[in-house]
Amino acid sequence: MAVASSADRLRAPARTTLACLTLVLLLAAAPERAASAQAAPKPTAKQLKKELAELQKDSDKFIADYYESRVAGQKAERAEKAAREKLAAAQEVYDRQSTELRAMALAKYIGGDPGTAGLLTSEGDPSALLARMALAQHMIDLQDARLSGYARVRDDRRQAEQDAAARTEELQASTEELEKRKKKAEKQIEKIKDRIDLLYTAPGVRRPDGTWVPQLPAGTDNVTPRMRLVKELIQQRFQVPYGIGCYRAIQDGGEHPLGRACDFMLSRGGALPSGAELKRGEEIAAWAIKNARRLGIMYIIYRQRIWHTRTGGWRTMSDRGGTTANHYDHPHISVY
């Protein structure tokens, strides 16, 4: 049997120690690797936009179902109202005919009914008395038949009213449920849009005081990269059907000639925007305020007010003499 050399005997403990140290290091690193493997990667803008598109499809369906349900509910309400009106008319006729029938029966009772023996022994003409009695009975029977017919109509109307009321209640419950689902979907959409916004930060250099080093305009649109980003994010989130005006060559002392401002129009030709468009303007302004520091927004003007990042509050502006000049038909956003 071969005898191990002294060098091999010296190297063996070293190899054992090295193996132990390696095992300890692997075991120590295992939890960190496991935690790293378990941590979900942050979603990309593409992934979030795909999720947003799918959610918007569901939301659009909820909205369509909601409005269809509202239309059906309005029809049911009209049917219920018509049924109530018809029931009231049928009840009125029934009550009138019932009163007349009771009056006829009472008159017959008060006038007496001589009967066959009385008619034969009376001095009057029996045939004439019989004829009067027959006529009176015929009138009572006729009125009774009419009353029965009106009673059926009244009962049918009452059933129609009950059916219409039940349908209205059912549709109201359905509409309320759809409204809840629609609002939930809208909230989820807003959250995803917020997450998409957070993936973007203003390009350029930020100073220690929070302001940004100004940029030069570039590209065919003559706006700065910072202004272009703000414009694109607003377009993606809100849509601006009446157009966006940014660069203009007129040197008016503002940021438009510098490519650092855009107007997001809510109407055309200086017309006062509709209520929905005014609300859209408020939403754009609120979004710009929320993201101002991260995106390098300097100030916002809307509805004769100005909000500046430095002060963080709205301030009323002097009257400039018109809807557009006073920014009632568009929010204005300037970046550093």
C-alpha positions as CSV (number, residue, x, y, z in Angstrom):
1,M,0.0,0.0,0.0
2,A,1.3,3.4,-1.0
3,V,2.3,5.8,1.8
4,A,1.1,9.4,1.4
5,S,3.9,11.9,1.2
6,S,4.3,14.6,3.8
7,A,3.2,17.3,1.2
8,D,0.0,15.4,0.5
9,R,-0.6,15.1,4.2
10,L,-0.2,18.9,4.6
11,R,-2.5,19.7,1.6
12,A,-5.3,17.5,2.8
13,P,-6.4,19.7,5.8
14,A,-6.1,22.8,3.6
15,R,-8.4,21.3,1.0
16,T,-10.9,20.3,3.7
17,T,-10.8,23.8,5.2
18,L,-11.4,25.4,1.8
19,A,-14.3,23.1,1.1
20,C,-15.9,24.0,4.4
21,L,-15.4,27.7,3.7
22,T,-17.0,27.3,0.2
23,L,-20.0,25.5,1.7
24,V,-20.5,28.2,4.4
25,L,-20.3,30.9,1.7
26,L,-22.8,29.1,-0.5
27,L,-25.2,28.6,2.4
28,A,-24.9,32.2,3.4
29,A,-25.6,33.4,-0.2
30,A,-28.5,31.0,-0.7
31,P,-31.2,33.2,1.1
32,E,-30.1,36.3,-0.8
33,R,-30.3,34.4,-4.2
34,A,-33.7,33.0,-3.2
35,A,-35.0,36.4,-2.2
36,S,-33.6,37.9,-5.5
37,A,-35.3,35.1,-7.4
38,Q,-38.6,35.6,-5.6
39,A,-38.7,39.4,-6.2
40,A,-40.8,40.1,-9.2
41,P,-39.2,42.2,-11.8
42,K,-40.6,45.7,-12.3
43,P,-43.1,45.8,-15.3
44,T,-42.0,47.7,-18.3
45,A,-44.0,50.4,-20.0
46,K,-44.9,48.0,-22.8
47,Q,-46.3,45.4,-20.3
48,L,-48.3,48.1,-18.4
49,K,-49.7,49.5,-21.6
50,K,-50.8,46.0,-22.6
51,E,-52.5,45.5,-19.2
52,L,-54.1,48.9,-19.6
53,A,-55.4,48.1,-23.1
54,E,-57.0,44.9,-21.8
55,L,-58.5,46.6,-18.8
56,Q,-59.9,49.4,-21.0
57,K,-61.6,46.8,-23.1
58,D,-63.4,45.5,-20.0
59,S,-64.2,49.0,-18.9
60,D,-65.6,49.9,-22.3
61,K,-67.9,46.9,-22.1
62,F,-69.0,47.8,-18.6
63,I,-69.7,51.3,-19.8
64,A,-71.7,50.1,-22.8
65,D,-73.7,47.6,-20.6
66,Y,-74.2,50.4,-18.1
67,Y,-75.7,52.8,-20.6
68,E,-77.8,50.0,-22.2
69,S,-79.1,49.2,-18.7
70,R,-79.9,52.8,-18.1
71,V,-81.9,53.0,-21.4
72,A,-83.8,49.9,-20.5
73,G,-84.4,51.3,-17.0
74,Q,-85.8,54.5,-18.5
75,K,-88.1,52.5,-20.7
76,A,-89.3,50.5,-17.8
77,E,-89.9,53.6,-15.8
78,R,-92.0,55.1,-18.6
79,A,-94.0,51.8,-18.8
80,E,-94.6,51.8,-15.1
81,K,-95.8,55.4,-15.2
82,A,-98.1,54.6,-18.1
83,A,-99.5,51.6,-16.2
84,R,-100.1,53.8,-13.2
85,E,-102.0,56.3,-15.3
86,K,-104.1,53.6,-16.9
87,L,-104.8,52.0,-13.6
88,A,-106.0,55.4,-12.2
89,A,-108.3,55.9,-15.2
90,A,-109.7,52.3,-14.9
91,Q,-110.3,52.7,-11.2
92,E,-112.1,56.0,-11.8
93,V,-114.5,54.4,-14.3
94,Y,-115.0,51.4,-12.0
95,D,-115.8,53.6,-9.1
96,R,-118.3,55.7,-11.1
97,Q,-120.1,52.6,-12.6
98,S,-120.2,51.0,-9.1
99,T,-121.8,54.0,-7.7
100,E,-124.4,54.1,-10.4
101,L,-125.2,50.4,-9.9
102,R,-125.6,50.8,-6.2
103,A,-128.0,53.7,-6.9
104,M,-130.1,51.6,-9.2
105,A,-130.2,48.7,-6.7
106,L,-131.2,51.2,-3.9
107,A,-133.9,52.7,-6.1
108,K,-135.3,49.3,-6.8
109,Y,-135.2,48.4,-3.1
110,I,-137.0,51.6,-2.0
111,G,-139.6,51.4,-4.8
112,G,-140.4,47.8,-3.7
113,D,-140.8,44.7,-5.7
114,P,-144.5,43.6,-5.7
115,G,-143.8,40.2,-7.0
116,T,-146.0,38.1,-9.2
117,A,-149.0,37.8,-6.8
118,G,-149.0,41.5,-6.2
119,L,-148.9,42.2,-9.9
120,L,-151.9,39.9,-10.5
121,T,-154.0,41.5,-7.7
122,S,-153.1,45.1,-8.4
123,E,-155.4,47.4,-10.2
124,G,-152.7,48.4,-12.6
125,D,-152.0,46.8,-15.9
126,P,-149.9,43.7,-15.0
127,S,-148.2,43.6,-18.4
128,A,-147.0,47.2,-18.0
129,L,-145.7,46.5,-14.5
130,L,-143.9,43.4,-15.8
131,A,-142.4,45.4,-18.6
132,R,-141.1,48.0,-16.2
133,M,-139.7,45.3,-13.9
134,A,-138.0,43.6,-16.8
135,L,-136.5,46.8,-18.0
136,A,-135.2,47.7,-14.6
137,Q,-133.7,44.2,-14.2
138,H,-132.2,44.4,-17.7
139,M,-130.6,47.8,-16.8
140,I,-129.2,46.3,-13.6
141,D,-127.8,43.3,-15.3
142,L,-126.3,45.4,-18.1
143,Q,-124.7,47.7,-15.5
144,D,-123.4,44.7,-13.6
145,A,-121.9,43.2,-16.7
146,R,-120.2,46.5,-17.5
147,L,-118.9,46.7,-14.0
148,S,-117.4,43.2,-14.2
149,G,-115.7,44.2,-17.4
150,Y,-114.3,47.4,-15.9
151,A,-113.1,45.3,-12.9
152,R,-111.2,43.0,-15.2
153,V,-109.6,46.0,-16.9
154,R,-108.7,47.5,-13.5
155,D,-107.2,44.2,-12.3
156,D,-105.2,43.8,-15.6
157,R,-103.9,47.4,-15.2
158,R,-102.9,46.7,-11.6
159,Q,-101.0,43.5,-12.7
160,A,-99.3,45.5,-15.5
161,E,-98.2,48.2,-12.9
162,Q,-96.8,45.5,-10.6
163,D,-94.9,43.9,-13.4
164,A,-93.5,47.2,-14.6
165,A,-92.5,48.2,-11.1
166,A,-90.7,44.8,-10.6
167,R,-88.9,45.3,-13.9
168,T,-87.9,48.8,-13.0
169,E,-86.5,47.6,-9.6
170,E,-84.6,44.8,-11.3
171,L,-83.0,47.1,-13.8
172,Q,-82.2,49.7,-11.2
173,A,-80.3,47.0,-9.2
174,S,-78.5,45.9,-12.4
175,T,-77.6,49.4,-13.3
176,E,-76.2,50.0,-9.8
177,E,-74.1,46.9,-10.0
178,L,-72.7,47.9,-13.4
179,E,-72.0,51.4,-12.0
180,K,-69.9,49.9,-9.2
181,R,-68.0,47.6,-11.7
182,K,-67.5,50.6,-14.0
183,K,-66.1,52.8,-11.2
184,K,-63.8,49.9,-10.0
185,A,-62.5,49.4,-13.6
186,E,-61.9,53.2,-13.9
187,K,-59.9,53.3,-10.6
188,Q,-57.8,50.3,-11.8
189,I,-57.2,52.1,-15.1
190,E,-56.1,55.3,-13.3
191,K,-53.7,53.2,-11.1
192,I,-52.1,51.6,-14.1
193,K,-51.8,55.0,-15.8
194,D,-50.1,56.4,-12.7
195,R,-47.6,53.4,-12.8
196,I,-46.9,54.2,-16.4
197,D,-46.2,57.8,-15.6
198,L,-43.8,56.9,-12.9
199,L,-41.6,55.1,-15.4
200,Y,-40.7,58.4,-16.9
201,T,-38.6,61.2,-15.5
202,A,-37.7,64.5,-17.0
203,P,-34.5,64.4,-19.2
204,G,-31.7,66.8,-18.4
205,V,-29.9,68.0,-15.3
206,R,-31.7,69.0,-12.1
207,R,-30.1,71.6,-9.8
208,P,-29.9,71.1,-6.0
209,D,-32.7,73.6,-5.4
210,G,-35.1,71.5,-7.5
211,T,-35.1,73.6,-10.7
212,W,-33.7,72.2,-13.9
213,V,-31.1,73.4,-16.3
214,P,-32.9,74.7,-19.4
215,Q,-32.8,72.7,-22.6
216,L,-32.7,73.9,-26.2
217,P,-35.5,72.9,-28.6
218,A,-34.8,70.2,-31.1
219,G,-36.6,68.3,-33.8
220,T,-39.2,69.4,-36.4
221,D,-41.7,70.5,-33.7
222,N,-39.1,72.9,-32.1
223,V,-39.7,71.8,-28.5
224,T,-37.3,70.7,-25.9
225,P,-37.0,67.0,-25.0
226,R,-38.6,67.8,-21.5
227,M,-41.6,69.5,-23.0
228,R,-42.0,66.8,-25.6
229,L,-42.2,64.1,-22.9
230,V,-44.9,66.1,-21.0
231,K,-46.9,66.6,-24.2
232,E,-46.7,62.9,-25.1
233,L,-47.7,61.7,-21.7
234,I,-50.7,64.0,-21.7
235,Q,-51.7,62.9,-25.2
236,Q,-51.6,59.2,-24.1
237,R,-53.5,59.8,-20.9
238,F,-56.2,62.3,-21.8
239,Q,-56.4,62.8,-25.6
240,V,-56.8,66.4,-26.8
241,P,-59.2,66.4,-29.7
242,Y,-58.9,70.2,-30.3
243,G,-55.2,70.2,-30.8
244,I,-52.0,71.1,-29.0
245,G,-50.1,74.3,-29.7
246,C,-46.4,74.5,-28.6
247,Y,-43.8,76.4,-30.5
248,R,-44.5,79.8,-32.0
249,A,-42.0,82.2,-33.4
250,I,-43.6,85.4,-31.9
251,Q,-41.3,86.7,-29.2
252,D,-43.9,87.4,-26.5
253,G,-41.7,87.0,-23.5
254,G,-43.0,83.5,-22.7
255,E,-41.7,80.0,-23.2
256,H,-43.5,79.2,-26.5
257,P,-40.7,80.7,-28.7
258,L,-38.2,78.7,-26.5
259,G,-40.0,75.4,-27.1
260,R,-40.7,75.0,-23.4
261,A,-44.5,75.5,-23.4
262,C,-47.7,73.9,-24.8
263,D,-51.4,74.8,-24.9
264,F,-53.8,71.9,-24.7
265,M,-57.0,73.2,-26.4
266,L,-60.5,72.4,-25.1
267,S,-62.5,74.1,-27.9
268,R,-62.0,75.9,-31.2
269,G,-62.2,79.5,-32.3
270,G,-62.1,81.0,-28.8
271,A,-65.4,79.4,-27.9
272,L,-66.1,78.6,-24.2
273,P,-65.6,74.9,-23.7
274,S,-68.4,72.5,-22.7
275,G,-68.7,71.3,-19.1
276,A,-67.0,68.0,-20.1
277,E,-64.1,69.8,-21.7
278,L,-63.7,72.2,-18.7
279,K,-63.5,69.1,-16.5
280,R,-60.9,67.6,-18.9
281,G,-58.9,70.8,-18.5
282,E,-59.0,70.5,-14.7
283,E,-57.9,66.9,-14.9
284,I,-54.9,67.9,-17.1
285,A,-53.9,70.7,-14.7
286,A,-54.3,68.3,-11.7
287,W,-52.1,65.7,-13.4
288,A,-49.4,68.3,-14.3
289,I,-49.4,69.5,-10.6
290,K,-49.1,65.9,-9.4
291,N,-46.1,65.2,-11.7
292,A,-44.6,68.7,-11.8
293,R,-41.4,68.0,-9.8
294,R,-40.6,64.7,-11.4
295,L,-41.2,65.9,-15.0
296,G,-39.6,69.4,-14.7
297,I,-42.8,71.4,-15.0
298,M,-42.3,75.0,-14.0
299,Y,-45.9,76.4,-14.0
300,I,-49.5,75.8,-15.2
301,I,-52.0,78.4,-16.3
302,Y,-55.7,77.6,-16.5
303,R,-59.0,79.6,-16.1
304,Q,-57.2,82.9,-15.3
305,R,-55.1,81.2,-12.6
306,I,-51.5,80.3,-12.4
307,W,-49.8,77.5,-10.3
308,H,-46.1,77.6,-9.9
309,T,-43.9,74.7,-8.7
310,R,-42.0,77.1,-6.5
311,T,-45.0,78.3,-4.5
312,G,-47.2,75.2,-4.8
313,G,-50.6,77.1,-5.0
314,W,-53.0,78.7,-7.4
315,R,-53.0,82.5,-7.8
316,T,-55.6,84.5,-9.7
317,M,-54.2,86.5,-12.7
318,S,-55.3,89.8,-14.1
319,D,-57.9,90.0,-16.8
320,R,-56.2,89.8,-20.3
321,G,-59.5,90.5,-22.2
322,G,-60.7,87.2,-23.7
323,T,-61.5,83.5,-23.4
324,T,-58.2,82.4,-24.9
325,A,-56.1,85.2,-23.4
326,N,-57.4,84.2,-20.0
327,H,-56.8,80.5,-20.6
328,Y,-60.4,79.5,-20.2
329,D,-60.3,77.3,-23.3
330,H,-57.0,75.6,-22.6
331,P,-54.4,74.7,-19.9
332,H,-51.0,76.1,-20.5
333,I,-48.0,74.1,-19.3
334,S,-44.4,75.4,-19.2
335,V,-41.3,73.4,-18.3
336,Y,-37.9,74.5,-17.0
